[in-house]
Structures are given as structure tokens and as C-alpha cells.
Amino acid sequence: MRMNRTLAYGLACLQYLGQNNGGAWNQVQDISRFQGLPAPYCNKVLQALVHAGFVESQKGRGYRLRKDLDDISVWALMEAFTFNGAPAPEREEIPGRLYKKLREEVNNWLVGLTVQDIIEMMKEEDRQKEERTRKSRGEPPLSGAAEE
């Protein structure tokens, strides 16, 4: 399944807020600069995250997480950007049935997967890549890192 840009930007914004939150407010400019996102589009994505209830905003202060990343399912994030606003099929024609089946299957597949899970998977991939690079250079593994 190809991820749309808005969903990818939403995930990036949530990752930033999760790493830099601590209850502090974060400015769009800081988030967009750090994640390499266009600031106007980043602002629209953040507004969608506010509307979905994942993030809160306050004029002049910025944005911060409203929910822990462990409490935001990937399915709910996809719903916020992908499926919400799609027209309900008036009749059970082929496109409507296909859409309904896709939605059911994606929901089943993503049950229990959180945004924090995705971030941790990415960190683990980065750690494994670093270990492979160190090994190929003949360098010892990082302290505390498990050997592959």
C-alpha cells in the first residue's frame, strides 16, 4: 500500500512532538524545519491532527501532543488523513464494495499497531544499519548493542 504524503507528514509531526513534547509547546517552524517539511503544509497537517484529537494547539504558543504516541493507533492516524471525508457510497456498487473491503482489511491488519511502535521499528532499523556499517569497517559493536 502506498502511503500518501499527508499521512507521512502526519507521522513525522507526531514523531517530532513525541520526542520534543514533555508538555512544552512546539512551533510549526521548528517542526517543519527539523522534519524537512514545507511549513504551510505542516500547519495544515497539524490542524488535521488537532481535529482528530491527537494534538492540541493554542494560538501564539504552537502545538503539543494531546495523547501519548502509544495511545494513537496507526489505524486512527490513517482514518484522520485517508478515509475521513470520503463519500459514503449510495449504492453497493463495485467501487463502494471495494472501498468497504479495503477499509475492513486495513483495519484488521493495523489493530494494535501504534505510532510509537512505528517509531521504535524505525529506530531499530537505524541501529541495525549502524551495527552492519561498524561490522563492515571492522569496528567493535556499540556498547550495550546486541550482536546480530
Contacts in CASP RR format, 6 or more apart in sequence:
PFRMAT RR
TARGET T0000
AUTHOR 0000-0000-0000
METHOD contacts of the structure
MODEL  1
MRMNRTLAYGLACLQYLGQNNGGAWNQVQDISRFQGLPAPYCNKVLQALV
HAGFVESQKGRGYRLRKDLDDISVWALMEAFTFNGAPAPEREEIPGRLYK
KLREEVNNWLVGLTVQDIIEMMKEEDRQKEERTRKSRGEPPLSGAAEE
1 106 0 8 1.000
4 81 0 8 1.000
4 82 0 8 1.000
6 45 0 8 1.000
6 48 0 8 1.000
6 81 0 8 1.000
7 77 0 8 1.000
7 78 0 8 1.000
7 81 0 8 1.000
7 82 0 8 1.000
9 35 0 8 1.000
9 37 0 8 1.000
9 41 0 8 1.000
9 42 0 8 1.000
9 45 0 8 1.000
10 45 0 8 1.000
10 48 0 8 1.000
10 49 0 8 1.000
10 77 0 8 1.000
10 81 0 8 1.000
11 77 0 8 1.000
11 115 0 8 1.000
11 118 0 8 1.000
12 35 0 8 1.000
12 37 0 8 1.000
13 31 0 8 1.000
13 35 0 8 1.000
13 37 0 8 1.000
13 42 0 8 1.000
13 45 0 8 1.000
13 46 0 8 1.000
13 49 0 8 1.000
13 55 0 8 1.000
13 63 0 8 1.000
14 49 0 8 1.000
14 54 0 8 1.000
14 55 0 8 1.000
14 65 0 8 1.000
14 69 0 8 1.000
14 72 0 8 1.000
14 77 0 8 1.000
14 115 0 8 1.000
15 35 0 8 1.000
15 69 0 8 1.000
15 115 0 8 1.000
15 119 0 8 1.000
16 26 0 8 1.000
16 31 0 8 1.000
16 34 0 8 1.000
16 35 0 8 1.000
17 26 0 8 1.000
17 31 0 8 1.000
17 55 0 8 1.000
17 63 0 8 1.000
17 64 0 8 1.000
17 65 0 8 1.000
18 65 0 8 1.000
18 69 0 8 1.000
20 26 0 8 1.000
20 30 0 8 1.000
21 64 0 8 1.000
21 65 0 8 1.000
22 64 0 8 1.000
23 64 0 8 1.000
23 65 0 8 1.000
24 64 0 8 1.000
25 58 0 8 1.000
25 61 0 8 1.000
25 62 0 8 1.000
25 63 0 8 1.000
25 64 0 8 1.000
26 62 0 8 1.000
26 63 0 8 1.000
26 64 0 8 1.000
27 62 0 8 1.000
27 63 0 8 1.000
28 39 0 8 1.000
28 42 0 8 1.000
28 43 0 8 1.000
28 46 0 8 1.000
28 62 0 8 1.000
28 63 0 8 1.000
29 39 0 8 1.000
31 37 0 8 1.000
31 42 0 8 1.000
31 46 0 8 1.000
31 63 0 8 1.000
32 38 0 8 1.000
32 39 0 8 1.000
32 42 0 8 1.000
32 43 0 8 1.000
33 39 0 8 1.000
35 42 0 8 1.000
37 45 0 8 1.000
46 55 0 8 1.000
46 57 0 8 1.000
46 63 0 8 1.000
47 57 0 8 1.000
48 80 0 8 1.000
48 81 0 8 1.000
49 55 0 8 1.000
49 63 0 8 1.000
49 80 0 8 1.000
50 56 0 8 1.000
50 57 0 8 1.000
50 63 0 8 1.000
51 80 0 8 1.000
52 76 0 8 1.000
52 77 0 8 1.000
52 79 0 8 1.000
52 80 0 8 1.000
53 66 0 8 1.000
53 67 0 8 1.000
54 65 0 8 1.000
54 66 0 8 1.000
54 67 0 8 1.000
54 72 0 8 1.000
54 76 0 8 1.000
54 77 0 8 1.000
54 80 0 8 1.000
55 63 0 8 1.000
55 64 0 8 1.000
55 65 0 8 1.000
55 66 0 8 1.000
56 63 0 8 1.000
56 64 0 8 1.000
56 65 0 8 1.000
56 66 0 8 1.000
57 63 0 8 1.000
68 116 0 8 1.000
69 114 0 8 1.000
69 115 0 8 1.000
69 116 0 8 1.000
69 119 0 8 1.000
70 114 0 8 1.000
70 115 0 8 1.000
70 116 0 8 1.000
71 114 0 8 1.000
72 114 0 8 1.000
72 115 0 8 1.000
72 116 0 8 1.000
73 110 0 8 1.000
73 111 0 8 1.000
73 112 0 8 1.000
73 113 0 8 1.000
73 114 0 8 1.000
73 115 0 8 1.000
74 110 0 8 1.000
74 112 0 8 1.000
74 113 0 8 1.000
74 114 0 8 1.000
74 115 0 8 1.000
74 117 0 8 1.000
74 118 0 8 1.000
75 106 0 8 1.000
75 107 0 8 1.000
75 110 0 8 1.000
75 111 0 8 1.000
75 112 0 8 1.000
75 113 0 8 1.000
77 115 0 8 1.000
78 106 0 8 1.000
78 110 0 8 1.000
83 103 0 8 1.000
86 99 0 8 1.000
89 95 0 8 1.000
89 96 0 8 1.000
89 97 0 8 1.000
89 99 0 8 1.000
89 100 0 8 1.000
127 145 0 8 1.000
128 148 0 8 1.000
130 142 0 8 1.000
131 141 0 8 1.000
131 142 0 8 1.000
131 145 0 8 1.000
131 147 0 8 1.000
131 148 0 8 1.000
132 148 0 8 1.000
134 140 0 8 1.000
134 141 0 8 1.000
134 142 0 8 1.000
135 141 0 8 1.000
135 148 0 8 1.000
141 147 0 8 1.000
END
